[in-house]
Amino acid sequence: MGKFRQKYYDYFSRVYDRFVALHSSDRQGNLRQCLSEKTGAEKGDKVLDICTGTASLLQHLKKMTGKDGMVVGADFSKGMLAVAKEKTVNTDQAFLVRADVSHLPFKGQMFDAVTCAHAFYELRGNTQDQCLNEIGRVLKPGHPFLMLEHDVPKHFFIRMLFYLRLLSMGTSRAFDILKHEKELLARYFKYVDKISTPTGRSKIMICRNG
């Protein structure tokens, strides 16, 4: 990840939660609750949330894994993790780790589930490929990777922001994501399913091997 992108997300962290809530029409966090439930995580499990941003998903995951489980939020932005720390400090909700998703600092087959909420589209081409390889490495066999992302928004202004976000990946990868997302994920996972979320404006891709 370049220094410019790190600086961008450091500043973006100040408005990130409001932007995601507006984009997904989910001010109450119901989408993250839905995503955490779809992991199938149980008490005592270990769950990794990559590109965790401001850690909005971690409190939901912690409810799933309980006091004996472990939830880890990984992000490369100091700004995002600073906001995340304000949410998690003194609550024993999760561990926060500064890390590049293309080189995750975890041993193989360590996690019972890996999640990524509203962030995968931010990764550029090669980083996406490296990230998917790393997810497969740290997941236990047969366990899921779940990706929550926006569908194309109806509101004109938000739709333009959505397309700009996709184009940051590069034009060819952006069109590949829009038209062949399931096929792209199937290069790395044997089983790929897509489900709609309660708001109808986001989707969850559920991927697993074995």
Beta strands, then each sheet from edge to edge (+ up, - down):
strand 1: 46-50
strand 2: 70-75
strand 3: 95-98
strand 4: 113-117
strand 5: 144-150
strand 6: 191-196
strand 7: 202-208
sheet 1: 3+ 2+ 1+ 4+ 5+ 7- 6+
end
